[in-house]
Amino acid sequence: MNQRIVIITGANSGIGKVAATKFAAEGHHVVMACRNLERSRKALDDIRLQTESDQVELMQVDVSSFASIRRFCPEFREKHARLDILIHNAAYFEYGKKEYQLSPDGIELTFATNAFGPFLMTHLLRDSLKKSDDARILNACTDNVMHFLDPKRKIEFDNLRGEHRDNRPYSVYKMYGDSKMALLLLTFKLAEEYRTDGIKINAIIIPGVKLSTETRKKLSFRYRFIATIMNPFWLPVKVMANNYVHICTDDGFRSVTGQAIGKKNSILPPARQQSASDKIREFITFGYVPKYAHDPGNVETIWKMATELIDKPT
Ligand SMILES: NC(=O)c1ccc[n+]([C@@H]2O[C@H](COP(=O)([O-])OP(=O)(O)OC[C@H]3O[C@@H](n4cnc5c(N)ncnc54)[C@H](OP(=O)(O)O)[C@@H]3O)[C@@H](O)[C@H]2O)c1
C-alpha cells in the first residue's frame, strides 16, 4: 500500500477524529487541520498513542476565515510535495444560536464554515492535489439536504452577507441545511472543473451519527437534550469514519467523481419528484438527491458567489 497524505479538517473530535485514527492506523500521513490547537493536541496525542504512528501532525486553521485558510495552504505546501486526500469534515452546525452571525469576512458563519471556506481551501490546494496520481476530495454533507425535496425550500442566497439579519427570522438549523446544499452544488460543479486534473470530488450524505460528549457540550440546552434522546438511535461514529476512509482509498471509488454518496457507500441517484409515489418513496428513503442540487441555475448562482468571494483580497 502506498502511503497517502491526508488532510482532515476538524479532526480533533467526532467523525473527523475517528477517521484520522483509521487513516493513521493504516499507515497514511495525516494532517489534522483544526482551529483550536490546545483542544486538538489532546486528540493528536490520543491518535498517536492509539495507532503508534509518528505520521500524524497538527496544523492550525479556522475554516470560517479566509485569512486563516490563506495562511494554512502555503504552510502545507511548504511541508508536503503533494496532497492525496482532502476531507472537508469541519462544520458549524446547530448549536442553538439564535442570532445571525458573520464570519471575519462578513459571510454568514454557517456558510463561511461549511461552504465558502472549504471552497477556498480546495482552490488553494488544487496544485498540491494535481501532483497526486489519485487525488480525492470528500465533502461532509448531511441528510438535512433532503428537506430540499420540498419544492418550496430554497437557499437564502440574498441573506448570506447579513443583508436581512435584522428583518428576517433566522434559523441556524435551516442555514446549516442551506450551507450543506451549497456544498453539494459546489461539489458537482467542482467535479467537472477538476476532471481534467484527475482530481475526484464527492460528497458524503451523512445521516444522524452519535455525537461525542465533547460535541454535545457545544450544543444549546434544547439541542443537547434532543441529541441525548436521539443518540442511541444514531449510527456509531466508527461506521461513518470507515466510510470516509473507504471512499477515499478504495479502488472501487478511484474514478468516481461528482457524486453524492449515501450511508452504505452507494451512489445516490437524482430524485424524480414527479408522481406522488416518487415523492413518497424519495422522502421516506432519503436515498435520492433532490432536483434542487442539479438545477443549473442554482449551481451557477452559488458558483458565481463563491468565486467572487474568494477573489476578493482579505
Ligand atoms: N453527527 C451527525 O449526526 C452528523 C450528521 C450529518 C452530518 N454531519 C457532518 O459530519 C461532520 C463531522 O461532524 P461531527 O458529528 O463529527 O461533529 P463534531 O464532533 O462537532 O466535529 C466538527 C469538527 O469541526 C470543527 N470545526 C468547527 N468549526 C470549525 C472551524 N471554523 N475551523 C476548523 N474546524 C472547525 C470542530 O472543532 P472544535 O472542536 O474546535 O469545535 C470539530 O472538530 C460535519 O461536517 C457535520 O456537518 C454530522
The ligand as a Gaussian input file, in Angstrom:
#p B3LYP/6-31G(d) Opt

LIG

0 1
 N      -23.024000      13.793000      13.747000
 C      -24.055000      13.853000      12.911000
 O      -25.151000      13.395000      13.230000
 C      -23.884000      14.447000      11.550000
 C      -24.973000      14.362000      10.671000
 C      -24.840000      14.914000       9.414000
 C      -23.646000      15.496000       9.037000
 N      -22.625000      15.562000       9.919000
 C      -21.390000      16.211000       9.456000
 O      -20.283000      15.436000       9.834000
 C      -19.142000      16.278000      10.030000
 C      -18.494000      15.964000      11.357000
 O      -19.423000      16.213000      12.405000
 P      -19.301000      15.542000      13.853000
 O      -20.615000      14.926000      14.134000
 O      -18.097000      14.718000      13.937000
 O      -19.219000      16.853000      14.778000
 P      -18.031000      17.438000      15.700000
 O      -17.522000      16.386000      16.585000
 O      -18.542000      18.687000      16.326000
 O      -16.942000      17.803000      14.629000
 C      -16.929000      19.023000      13.962000
 C      -15.500000      19.480000      13.911000
 O      -15.457000      20.673000      13.140000
 C      -14.585000      21.561000      13.798000
 N      -14.845000      22.937000      13.417000
 C      -15.985000      23.653000      13.562000
 N      -15.805000      24.894000      13.101000
 C      -14.533000      24.953000      12.644000
 C      -13.760000      25.971000      12.048000
 N      -14.261000      27.195000      11.836000
 N      -12.486000      25.701000      11.688000
 C      -11.948000      24.476000      11.896000
 N      -12.641000      23.468000      12.469000
 C      -13.911000      23.721000      12.842000
 C      -14.847000      21.339000      15.269000
 O      -13.762000      21.864000      16.006000
 P      -13.930000      22.403000      17.514000
 O      -13.705000      21.217000      18.394000
 O      -12.864000      23.436000      17.603000
 O      -15.321000      22.954000      17.649000
 C      -14.910000      19.827000      15.284000
 O      -13.623000      19.283000      15.348000
 C      -19.668000      17.710000       9.904000
 O      -19.402000      18.197000       8.617000
 C      -21.152000      17.567000      10.105000
 O      -21.884000      18.590000       9.457000
 C      -22.700000      15.051000      11.153000

